[in-house]
Structure formats: C-alpha cells, structure tokens
Amino acid sequence: MFKKFNVDLPQINDAEYKIIDYGAVPGGVISNTKAFKAAVLAATEHGGRVVVPGGIWLTGPIEIKSGVELHLEDNAVILFDKNAEEYPLIVTDFEGIARIRATSPIWADGAEDIAITGNGVIDGSGHLWRPVKEFKMTRRQWAKLLEKSPYVLEGNEDGIWVPTKSIYDGRNYGEVFPDHEGALEEAAPYYDFYRPVMVSLKNCKRVLIEGVLFKNSPAWCLHPYFCEHLTVRHIRVNNPYYAQNGDGIDIDSCKNVEVCYSDFSTGDDGICIKSGKDKEARKIEGPCENIYIHDCYVGQSHGGFVIGSEMSRDVRNILVENCTFIDSDIGIRLKSSIGRGGVVEDIYIKNINMVNILQEAVIITMNYVHVNMNYDEPVIESENAEDIPEFRNIYLENCQCTGAKTAVKIAGIKGKPHTIHDVYITDCQFVAEEENVFTDCEKVVIN
C-alpha cells in the first residue's frame, strides 16, 4: 500500500525586490546579470520576492539563495544568453554521475525555502546548445539548419547537426570526465559540448515551482537532486519534439515530492524518476522516495512517466495517478540494466489514459542501453549481486491505451527472472497491434 506523506511548502517573507530598482533594463539586448544578482542578494538578507516585471530580460545565470522567491509577473520573459565568462564549466551531476557541464541558467545549492513562481516565461536558449538528428527533420528543415551551421556528426541514422564548431570538435575529441586534475582545463576548448540542464537544484529543502512556462532548455529542463519537500504545480514545460536530452523534469534522489496539474511536451522523457548510476552512485545513500504525481499531461515525449535507467540508489513509494500521455514513444517506462544495481519497489500507477503511443504502452525492462548521440554505453556483464537491479511490487490499475505497437512488455535480465517480479495489472485495457510480451520475469498477475 502506498504510504502517504506530507510535503512542506517554503516559508518566504512578503517583501519585494524589483529588478528594475537594481538597474535592470528590458528589451532582450542588454544583459541584466548584475541586476538579478543584486536583487537576489538584497532579498537574501531578510528573505523575500525578486520581482521580474513584464518585458524581455536578457541575463546570465541566476543563483537562488535561501529565503528567496523568483517571481515573474504577467508577460515577463527571462531570456538566457550563452557565454563562457558567465557560465563557466563546473563539476556537477548529470545522468547519475559526476560530469563536467556549463553552469546552469538557474541554480541553487543547499538553499532552503526557495521558489520560482508567476505567469511568465523562462527561455533557456537551448537552440544555441542542442544537437539535432537528421531523421527528425524534413529536407527543408535540415537545409535551414545547415545554413546556420555546416557542422554535422556521423550518426546511427543519417547525420547529427550541431550549432557550433566547439560542439563538433568536442564530440570528436571525446567527453572529458572529472576524474583527474586539470579536467576542466582540458574540456575548456570544447565548451559548447558541455551543455547544462536549465534549472539545477541540489540539496535544497522546501522548494516551490509554480505557474511558470519553462521552454527551450539546453538539456534537461528541471533537475532537482538530493532535495526534500519539493512541490511542482501548474507549470508548463515546452521543448521541441527533436530536443536531444530535453527531459521535462528529472526527480533525482529526492524525498517528499508532489508534481501536479502540469503539462510537459518535451523531446525526451516527460516526468522521470532517477537515483544515480552504477557503482559510483551506490557509494552515496539517497533513494528517490515518497513521490506523488497526479493530474498531469505529457505529450511528444520518449516516455510519459519513466523510472530509470539511473536507479542505483533505489526508488520506492511512488504514486502516479490521473494523468494523460499522448503522442509518446512509450507510455509508462521502467528501465535499467546490469551494472546499475538498486531496487525499484512499491510503485503504484493508476487511472492513466494513453493515446497514440508509438511503441509499448507499458514496458518494464532490464535491457536498456543508453545511446547518447552516436556512442553506446557498454553493456556490463557481471555476476556481482550489487550490480544486478531489481523491480518488484509494481501495481498498474485502470490504465487505458488506445493505439500502441505493443500492449505490455516485461523483460528481465536473461536467465535471471527474479530481477522483475510481483507485477500486478488490474482493470487495464490496451488497444495495440501486438499482445503482451513477458520474458525472464516472475509472478506477473493480470486481472
């Protein structure tokens, strides 16, 4: 049975600090980085709301500190630029492990009682960073991209366009990992290759994200990790259907989270639960637990609701209900592989409507191999018990799908059926071209 929990909202003072009082100039031409920083510092002293009036406000990164609410009034647009001076390369967490990335446009680390609210738009200028796969474009669209940049990488399916030579050279050089002294300096010539997530919230407590439209993120849009008491409601996330790594929200090793009444149309997974990757992640305790997702819409995504493939610190006690997924590659997707380790358990998914799903309405698989541009994550073969992931106690109730290739696919690790067990599917209806496919799993019960 799903264990109920409370999510505490931030407590923020009523004082207001308008960015125009700190020298901000609208119009989208002059950078307002200093004005945003000054307003946040002023609000930090006693707590309060940094107010962004209607207009276009160009800026570099915004750090949100404890006790501060970033509030966008009607018709306000925060537009982020891109430059190495304001967005230096740092060591952060991406896809479950330590990675080099540019500084995120909005970020907080160790902050308490913070918020991003209002009726405005936050634009991450992701088109300046993101690659585009040729097979996702019409001929005319592809020709337009080539007019902007001539740089094309070889890909599994045709080419992969990149907006700058720095990205092209960085891909050919190979990603630099922060496992040695001088890694940041080594990566610097390929700066554009290390695109950031748009909103990075690390080790924060009592967070509210409400009302805002987030669009055009360089990579993942919202990435809270190791956060507690997070509320996300009445927001919209809008990325192009071709946005590489354009996830809507990745809830990573967080505790006590509610996501509700929100729309996600993304180029990758819509609503995703993560918990670190492989042996490195298992060194740090921090399961993703106590998550309540309800009354949300996801369209044009790789997956409507997704767990994994990064799940090494465990995922447990999740309830997803009253959601609609339309035009997704996969509706409900739980994915992992050998090497991850960790346990996904006590997952409750009910009252889900799915329409026009390209592949599986529901897939629970241990055979996931990550593909990033044109290189594969190696498939690990291991008999080490810590490397073997496990899915158990998964409940699907009253889920409907009209139009999918496959209804339900469950595939554990070959020869290890104990890796997926105790899956209960009750009062569900799937209209699909192919029937259920179950391999290497135990105790799958259909009522």
C-alpha positions in Angstrom: 0.0 0.0 0.0 1.2 3.5 -0.9 2.5 5.3 2.2 1.1 8.8 2.5 3.5 11.7 3.4 3.5 15.5 3.8 5.2 17.9 1.5 6.1 21.2 3.3 5.9 24.4 1.4 8.6 27.1 1.7 8.1 30.0 4.1 9.2 33.2 2.4 8.7 36.8 3.5 6.3 39.2 1.7 9.0 41.9 0.9 9.5 42.6 -2.8 12.7 43.5 -4.6 12.1 44.6 -8.2 14.9 44.0 -10.6 14.3 47.4 -12.2 15.3 49.0 -8.9 18.7 47.4 -9.2 19.4 48.6 -12.8 17.7 46.0 -14.9 16.9 47.1 -18.5 14.2 45.4 -20.6 14.4 44.7 -24.3 16.4 41.5 -24.5 19.6 43.2 -25.7 21.4 44.4 -22.6 22.5 41.7 -20.1 20.9 42.1 -16.6 23.1 39.6 -14.8 24.4 42.1 -12.3 20.9 43.4 -11.6 19.5 39.9 -10.9 22.4 39.1 -8.7 22.0 42.4 -6.7 18.3 41.8 -6.3 18.8 38.3 -5.0 21.5 39.4 -2.6 19.2 42.1 -1.2 16.3 39.6 -0.8 18.6 37.1 0.9 19.3 39.4 3.8 15.7 39.2 5.2 14.0 36.9 2.7 11.5 38.0 0.0 10.4 38.0 -3.6 12.6 39.1 -6.5 10.1 40.5 -8.9 10.5 40.4 -12.7 8.1 42.8 -14.4 6.6 42.3 -17.9 9.1 42.6 -20.7 12.1 40.7 -22.0 15.0 40.4 -19.6 18.3 39.1 -21.0 20.6 37.6 -18.4 23.3 35.2 -17.4 22.9 32.6 -14.7 20.7 33.3 -11.7 21.6 31.7 -8.3 18.6 31.4 -6.0 19.6 31.6 -2.3 17.7 30.7 0.9 14.5 32.6 1.6 14.2 33.9 -2.0 11.4 33.6 -4.4 12.0 34.4 -8.1 8.6 35.7 -9.3 7.7 36.5 -12.9 4.8 38.9 -13.4 2.4 38.6 -16.4 4.2 38.9 -19.7 7.6 38.6 -18.2 10.3 36.7 -20.2 13.6 35.7 -18.7 15.9 35.0 -21.7 19.3 33.4 -21.0 22.3 34.1 -23.2 25.3 31.8 -23.6 28.9 32.7 -22.9 31.8 31.0 -21.2 32.5 34.0 -19.0 29.2 33.9 -17.1 28.5 30.2 -17.5 31.9 28.6 -16.6 32.4 24.9 -16.7 31.9 23.2 -13.4 31.8 19.6 -12.0 28.2 18.7 -11.4 25.9 15.7 -11.6 24.3 14.6 -14.9 22.8 11.3 -15.7 23.6 9.9 -12.3 27.4 10.5 -12.1 29.9 13.4 -11.8 30.2 15.2 -15.1 31.6 18.4 -16.5 28.9 20.8 -17.5 28.4 24.6 -18.1 26.8 26.4 -15.2 23.0 26.1 -15.3 21.0 29.2 -16.1 19.1 28.8 -12.8 20.7 27.1 -9.9 20.7 26.6 -6.2 22.9 24.5 -3.9 22.0 23.9 -0.3 19.2 26.5 -0.2 16.1 26.3 1.9 12.7 27.9 1.5 13.0 28.9 -2.2 10.6 29.3 -5.1 10.1 30.1 -8.8 6.6 31.4 -9.4 4.5 33.5 -11.6 2.8 33.7 -15.1 5.9 34.5 -17.2 8.3 32.5 -19.4 11.8 31.2 -18.7 13.6 30.6 -22.0 16.9 28.7 -21.8 18.0 29.4 -25.4 18.6 25.7 -25.9 18.8 26.0 -29.7 22.3 27.5 -29.1 23.4 24.3 -27.5 21.5 21.3 -28.7 22.4 18.8 -31.4 19.6 17.8 -33.9 19.3 14.4 -35.5 18.7 14.5 -39.2 16.0 11.8 -39.3 13.8 14.0 -37.1 13.8 16.8 -39.8 12.2 17.3 -43.1 14.5 18.1 -46.0 13.7 21.7 -45.9 14.2 21.9 -42.1 17.6 20.1 -42.4 18.7 22.6 -45.1 17.8 25.5 -42.9 19.9 24.1 -40.1 22.9 23.7 -42.5 22.5 27.4 -43.4 23.1 28.2 -39.7 26.0 25.8 -39.1 27.8 23.4 -41.5 28.9 21.0 -38.7 27.4 17.6 -39.0 28.5 14.5 -37.0 28.1 11.0 -38.2 25.2 9.2 -36.6 23.4 5.9 -36.5 20.6 7.3 -38.6 21.9 9.9 -41.0 23.7 12.8 -39.5 23.6 14.9 -36.3 23.7 18.6 -36.8 25.4 20.7 -34.1 25.2 24.5 -33.9 28.9 25.3 -33.3 32.4 24.1 -34.2 33.1 23.8 -30.4 30.5 21.1 -30.1 31.7 19.3 -33.3 35.3 19.3 -32.1 34.3 18.2 -28.5 32.3 15.3 -29.8 35.2 14.1 -31.9 37.7 14.7 -29.1 35.5 12.7 -26.6 33.9 13.7 -23.4 36.3 14.7 -20.6 35.3 13.3 -17.2 36.3 15.0 -13.9 38.4 12.1 -12.7 41.8 13.8 -13.0 43.5 17.1 -12.2 43.2 19.6 -15.0 39.9 18.1 -16.4 38.2 21.4 -16.6 41.1 23.0 -18.4 41.2 20.0 -20.8 37.5 20.5 -21.6 37.6 24.3 -22.0 38.4 24.3 -25.7 35.2 22.3 -26.3 33.0 24.5 -24.1 29.8 24.3 -26.1 29.8 20.5 -25.9 29.1 20.6 -22.2 25.5 21.9 -22.3 23.8 22.4 -18.9 20.5 21.5 -17.5 18.3 24.6 -17.3 17.3 24.5 -13.7 19.6 22.7 -11.3 18.6 22.4 -7.6 20.9 20.4 -5.4 20.5 19.6 -1.7 17.6 22.1 -1.3 14.7 21.9 1.2 11.2 23.3 0.9 11.0 24.3 -2.8 8.0 25.5 -4.8 7.9 25.8 -8.6 4.6 27.1 -9.7 2.8 28.7 -12.7 5.8 29.4 -15.0 6.3 28.2 -18.6 9.8 26.7 -19.0 10.9 26.3 -22.6 13.8 25.6 -24.8 16.2 24.1 -22.3 19.8 23.2 -23.4 19.5 19.7 -21.9 17.2 18.5 -19.1 14.7 21.3 -18.1 14.2 20.7 -14.3 16.7 18.7 -12.3 16.2 18.6 -8.6 18.6 16.2 -6.9 19.0 15.3 -3.2 16.1 17.7 -2.5 13.5 17.3 0.2 9.9 18.8 0.2 9.6 19.8 -3.4 6.3 21.0 -4.9 5.8 21.5 -8.6 2.4 22.6 -9.7 0.6 24.4 -12.6 3.7 24.7 -14.7 4.3 24.0 -18.4 7.5 22.6 -19.9 7.8 23.0 -23.7 10.7 21.7 -25.7 10.8 20.9 -29.4 10.0 17.3 -30.3 13.5 16.9 -31.6 15.2 18.3 -28.5 18.1 16.0 -27.6 18.0 15.2 -23.8 15.1 17.6 -23.5 13.6 15.9 -20.4 10.8 17.8 -18.7 11.6 17.0 -15.1 14.1 14.5 -13.6 13.4 13.9 -9.9 16.7 12.5 -8.8 17.4 11.1 -5.3 14.7 13.3 -3.8 12.3 12.8 -0.9 8.8 14.0 -0.3 7.8 15.4 -3.7 4.5 16.4 -5.3 4.1 17.2 -9.0 0.6 18.1 -10.2 -1.6 20.0 -12.6 1.3 20.5 -15.1 1.9 20.0 -18.8 5.1 18.5 -20.3 5.8 18.5 -24.0 9.4 17.5 -24.5 11.9 16.0 -26.8 12.8 13.2 -24.3 11.2 11.7 -21.2 8.4 13.8 -19.7 8.3 13.0 -16.0 11.2 10.9 -14.9 12.4 9.4 -11.6 16.2 8.8 -11.2 18.5 7.8 -8.4 22.1 7.7 -9.6 24.0 5.4 -11.9 26.1 2.3 -11.3 28.8 1.7 -8.6 29.7 5.4 -8.2 26.1 6.2 -7.2 25.8 3.3 -4.7 28.6 4.8 -2.6 26.1 7.5 -1.5 22.9 6.7 0.3 19.9 8.7 -1.2 17.0 6.8 -2.5 14.3 8.6 -4.5 11.2 8.1 -2.3 7.8 9.4 -1.4 6.8 10.9 -4.8 3.2 11.8 -5.7 2.5 12.7 -9.3 -1.1 13.4 -10.4 -3.3 15.3 -12.8 -0.5 15.9 -15.4 -0.3 15.8 -19.2 2.7 14.6 -21.2 2.9 14.9 -25.0 5.6 14.3 -27.6 8.0 12.5 -25.3 10.1 9.4 -25.3 8.2 8.3 -22.2 5.2 9.8 -20.4 6.2 8.5 -16.9 9.6 7.0 -16.6 11.8 5.4 -13.9 15.5 5.0 -14.7 17.6 4.0 -16.2 19.6 5.6 -13.4 18.2 3.9 -10.2 21.2 2.7 -8.3 20.4 4.4 -5.0 16.9 2.8 -5.1 13.4 4.1 -5.9 10.4 3.5 -3.7 6.9 4.6 -2.7 5.7 6.3 -5.8 2.1 7.0 -6.7 1.2 8.2 -10.2 -2.5 8.8 -11.0 -5.0 10.7 -13.1 -2.5 11.5 -15.9 -2.7 11.6 -19.7 0.0 10.7 -22.1 -0.4 11.4 -25.8 2.0 11.0 -28.8 4.7 9.5 -26.7 7.1 6.8 -27.9 6.3 4.8 -24.8 3.6 5.5 -22.2 4.9 4.0 -18.9 8.5 3.1 -18.9 10.6 1.4 -16.2 14.2 0.8 -17.4 17.5 -0.5 -16.1 20.4 -2.8 -16.9 23.2 -4.8 -15.4 25.6 -2.5 -13.6 23.0 -0.3 -12.2 22.1 -2.3 -9.1 19.5 -0.9 -6.8 15.8 -1.7 -6.2 12.7 -0.1 -7.6 9.7 -1.1 -5.4 6.3 -0.1 -4.3 5.3 1.7 -7.5 1.5 2.5 -7.9 0.3 3.7 -11.3 -3.4 4.1 -11.8 -6.1 6.0 -13.8 -3.7 6.7 -16.8 -5.0 7.5 -20.3 -2.7 6.9 -23.2 -3.4 7.8 -26.9 -1.2 7.2 -30.0 1.7 5.5 -28.3 4.4 4.6 -30.9 5.9 1.6 -29.2 4.9 0.0 -25.8 2.0 1.2 -23.7 3.9 -0.2 -20.7 7.5 -1.5 -20.7 9.4 -2.8 -17.7 12.9 -3.8 -18.9 16.4 -4.6 -17.7 17.8 -4.4 -21.2 18.2 -0.7 -21.6 21.4 0.6 -23.2 21.8 4.3 -23.2 22.5 6.0 -26.6 24.0 9.5 -26.5 24.4 11.0 -30.0 26.4 8.2 -31.7 28.1 6.2 -29.0 26.7 3.3 -26.9 27.1 2.8 -23.2 28.8 -0.6 -22.9 26.7 -3.5 -21.8 28.1 -4.7 -18.5 28.2 -8.4 -17.8 28.5 -9.0 -14.1 27.6 -11.7 -11.6 28.2 -9.3 -8.7 24.9 -9.1 -6.7 25.3 -5.4 -6.2 25.3 -4.9 -10.0 22.0 -6.6 -10.5 19.0 -4.3 -10.4 15.6 -5.4 -9.2 12.0 -4.3 -9.9 9.3 -5.5 -7.5 5.9 -4.7 -6.2 4.7 -2.8 -9.3 0.9 -2.1 -9.5 -1.0 -0.9 -12.5 -4.7 -0.2 -12.2 -7.3 1.2 -14.5 -4.8 2.2 -17.2 -6.2 2.7 -20.7 -4.3 2.9 -24.0 -5.8 3.4 -27.5 -3.2 2.8 -30.1 0.2 1.3 -29.4 2.5 -1.2 -31.1 2.8 -3.5 -28.1 0.5 -3.6 -25.0 2.7 -4.6 -22.1 6.4 -5.8 -22.4 8.2 -7.1 -19.4 11.8 -8.3 -19.9 14.1 -9.1 -17.1 17.8 -10.0 -17.3 18.3 -13.1 -19.4 18.4 -16.1 -17.2 17.5 -14.1 -14.1 13.7 -13.9 -13.8 14.0 -12.8 -10.2 15.1 -9.4 -11.4 11.5 -8.4 -12.2 8.7 -9.9 -10.0 5.4 -9.2 -8.3 3.9 -7.1 -11.1 0.1 -6.7 -10.8 -2.0 -5.4 -13.7 -5.7 -4.8 -12.8 -8.6 -3.5 -14.8 -6.4 -2.2 -17.6 -7.3 -2.1 -21.3 -4.7 -1.7 -24.1 -5.6 -1.5 -27.8 -2.4 -2.5 -29.6 -1.0 -4.2 -32.6 0.8 -6.8 -30.5 -0.2 -8.6 -27.4 1.8 -8.8 -24.1 5.4 -10.0 -24.2 6.8 -11.4 -20.9 10.3 -12.8 -20.6 12.7 -13.5 -17.7 10.2 -12.4 -15.0 8.3 -13.9 -12.2 4.8 -13.5 -10.7 3.1 -11.2 -13.2 -0.5 -11.2 -12.3 -3.2 -9.9 -14.7 -6.8 -9.4 -13.5 
